[in-house]
Amino acid sequence: SVREQHGHDESMHRCAPPDAVVWPQAVGQVQELAALCHRCRVPMVPFGTGTGLEGGVNAVQGGVCFDLSRMDAIAELSLEDFSVAVEPGVTRKALNHHLRGTGLWFPVGTVGAGEQPGVAL
């Protein structure tokens, strides 16, 4: 059931489960797992929250799914230049909870290069 959960997103594409799912919790673990997959010529499939609409998490050639949801640290926040460094498992909801009280928020939608997301004046 875990493989099936990680083999589809919100798209219309049929489920294509990976051969295995891993939950790295640090960059070093991702590096080691990626090196192992590369050496063994095993496809790697990144997985965030499974809400994509393009079928990007479908493991059409099998492989290992890297569920990055446990890498959820907010590493650095700069209010002066409206930037934040986050690990890949940080959700918009968690980021907005962290930003509460700063006058900033991260809205739903995409932000183009050079734009300042979530400036609440």
Residue pairs with C-beta under 8 A, 6 or more apart in sequence:
2 21
3 17
3 18
3 19
3 20
3 21
3 65
4 15
4 17
5 50
6 17
6 18
6 21
6 45
6 47
6 50
6 57
6 59
6 65
6 67
7 15
7 16
7 17
7 18
7 57
7 58
7 59
7 65
8 14
8 15
8 16
8 50
8 55
8 57
8 58
9 50
9 51
9 52
9 53
9 54
9 55
9 56
9 57
9 58
10 50
10 51
10 52
10 53
11 52
11 53
11 54
11 55
11 58
12 55
13 55
13 58
14 58
15 58
16 58
16 59
16 60
17 59
18 45
18 59
18 62
18 63
18 64
18 65
19 42
19 59
19 62
19 63
19 64
20 64
20 65
21 47
21 64
21 65
21 67
22 33
22 64
22 65
22 66
22 67
23 67
23 69
23 70
24 30
24 33
24 66
24 68
24 70
24 71
25 70
25 71
26 71
27 71
30 66
30 68
30 71
33 44
33 64
33 66
34 44
34 66
36 42
37 43
37 44
37 63
37 64
42 62
42 63
42 64
43 59
43 61
43 62
43 63
43 64
44 63
44 64
44 66
45 57
45 58
45 59
45 63
45 64
45 65
45 66
46 57
46 65
46 66
46 68
46 88
47 57
47 65
47 66
47 67
47 68
47 69
48 68
48 69
48 88
48 89
49 69
49 91
50 57
57 65
59 65
68 87
68 88
68 89
69 89
70 89
71 87
71 88
71 89
72 87
72 89
72 90
72 91
72 94
73 86
73 87
73 90
74 84
74 85
74 86
74 87
74 90
74 94
74 95
74 98
75 85
75 86
75 87
76 83
76 84
76 85
77 83
77 84
77 85
77 98
77 99
77 102
78 84
79 102
79 104
82 104
82 116
82 117
82 118
82 119
84 95
84 99
86 95
92 106
92 108
95 106
96 105
96 106
99 105
99 106
99 118
103 120
103 121
104 118
104 119
104 120
105 118
105 120
106 117
106 118
107 117
107 118
111 117
